[in-house]
Amino acid sequence: MAAWVLWPRDRPDLVVVGDSVTFLSIPAIEDELGDDFDLSIRAYPGQASNDLTLVVLQELVERDAVDEQVDAIALLVGYNDVLRFRDRPDEVEELIALAADASCGVVLAVPAPPEWSDQEDFAAVRAAFAEYGDRLEAEVERHDHLHHVTSWQEAVEASGPGELVDTDGVHPVEAGQRALARAYSESVRRYC
C-alpha cells in the first residue's frame, strides 16, 4: 500500500485472461480499454482452465513480489474445457478462487456454439456448455466482488451465421472481436 501512496498510478490495472477467442480480440480489447486501464492481456490459444489457472497464479505472484494487488480481472474461459478436454478434470474452482484475489472481477459466461455452427452432435455440445456454465456461475457467486456476466454468451447464441463467430461457432470474426471487447469493457466499467 505504501507504494500506492508514494507512486500513484494514473489508471487502474486490468488483467484480461482467456484463450484463442480473447487472443483474436486483443486489438479490439486494447482499443476499447487501453486508454482507461493499464492492461495486461494474457490470452493463449488452446488453453483450458487448468492452463489459465497457472497464468492467473503467475500474474498474482508477480504483483505480490512488488506489493501490488490486481485492481480488476476479467476472464473468458471454458471453450477448450468443453470442446477439447471434456474427459480431463478441470480446475475451474481453483481458477475462480485465484481470480477472487483481485479487488474486483468479471467472468464472462462462455457461449455454446450456435445451432447453425458446424459442431457435430449439437445437443451434446450445448448440454456440455450448459453444465460448464452452471459450475462457473456457482463458483463466481461464492465471491461478492466477482460478477458473472452473460452479455457475450447471449450475443453469440443469438447471432446469425458469420455475424459474430466463424462457422465453428467459437472463434470471433471482426464484428465478434469488437462485440467481445465491448462485453469486457461494459462489464468491467459496470462492476469494477
N, C-alpha and C positions, 0 to 999 in steps of 0.2 A: 504494500500500500504506500510506503514511503516513496517509491519510485514514481507513483502517480502524482504525488504532491510536488515532487521536485521537477519532474519532466512530464507535464500534462500532454496527452495525445490530442491531436486535433480532431480525430474521428474515432468512434468505437471500432473495435475489430470484429470481424465476422469470418468464421470458418465455415466453408461450404464443403460437404463431403458427399461423394456419390460415385457412381460407376460410369459407364460409357454414355449414358443419357445426359448426365451432368457434364461429362468431358466434352461432348459435342457442343454443348451450350455455353462453354466458357466465355467466348467473346460477347455473347448477349448478356450473360450474368455480369461481366465486367462493365459493360455499357450501362446496365440497369442500376448497379450498386456501387461501382467503383468510386464515384465522386463523394459518397457519403460514408463509406466504410473502408477501413484497412482490410482488404480481402486476402484470405488465404484459401484458395480453391484446391482441394485435394480430391481429384476425380480420376479414377483409374478404370479403364475398360476391363470387363470380365470379372470384376471384384464382387464378391458376395459379402454378407455381413461379417463373416469370420475375418476376412481380409481387411475390411474397413474398420473393424474394431481396433486392429493394430494401428491403423492410420490415425484414428482419434486419440488413442493412447499416446502415440508418438507426439502428436500436436500438444497434448496436455503436459507431457513430461518436458518438452522443450520450453513451454511457457512457465512451468513451475520452476525450471532451472534459473529463470530470470525474474522470479517472483511476480508473475503476471497471471491473471485469470482470463479465460476466454470470455469476452463480453457476450457474444451471441454465436450460436451454432445452428446450421441448417443442414438437414440430412434428407437424401432421397436414396433409399437402399431397398433391395429386395428382388429386383428383376432377376439377377443371377441366382439367388437363393431358390427361386421358384422354377425358372426355366432350365437352369444348368445343373444345379446341385440339390435337387429335390430329395435325394436319398441321404444327403450329408446333414448331420445335425448342424444347426446354425447357432450363432451367438447373438441373436437379436436382443436378448435380455441384457447381456453384458454391454453391448453397443449403446443401448439407450441409457443404461446406468452411467456409463462413461460420459455420454453427452450431457447428462444432468449435472456434471461438474461445471458447465458453462453457466453464466449468470442467467441466461435465457436461451431457449432453443425452440426451433420449429422442426417438425418431422413431417415431410410431405408423404401422403399416402401414395403407395405405388399402384398405378392403374393396371388392370388386366388388359391385355391386347384387345382391341375392339373386335366385334364379331366378324367384320369384313377382312380382318388380317389373314395372313397365310398360315397361322398357327394350326397345327393338326390337333385333333381332339379338343376342340374349343371348350366344351363343357368342363372337361377335367382341368384344363389350364385355368379357366375362370374360377373354378372351385378352389384350386390351389392358391391363386392370388387372394381370394376372399379369406381363406384360412390364415394366410400370412398376414394380411391386413388387419384381421381381428387381433392377432397376437401383438402386432406392432402397436396398435392403438391401445391395447390393455397395458402394455409396458409404459407408453408415454403418459397415460393417465395416472400413473403412480407418482408423478413428479409435477408439482404445482407450476413450476416455471418452464415446463416443456409443453408444447402445443401440437396436437395432431391436426394437420391441415389437408383438406380433401380437394382443393381447387384444381390442382393438376390432374388428379385422378378423374374428377368429373369432366374436365375438358377433354381429356383423351378418350374416355369411354363414350362420350357423346359425339366425337368427331367423325367426319366422313372420310372416305378413303383418301389418303395422302394429304389430308388437311393439316394435321399436326404431327403425325408419325408416319414412317415409311410402311411398306406392306408387311413387315414383320410385326407391326403393331407396337413396337417398342421404341426404336430409335427416332428421335425427332428430326423432322425436316426443318428448313429455315424458320417457317412460321411457328413450329413447335418449340424451337430453341428460344425464340422470343417469348412465347407463352410460358415456358418453364421459368425463364428469367423473371418474368412478371410475377409468377406464383411465388418464387423465392422472395422477391422484393416486397410484394404486398404482405406476405405473412410475417416477414421479419419486421417490417415497419409497423404492422398492427400489434404484434405481440411483444416485440423487444424494443 
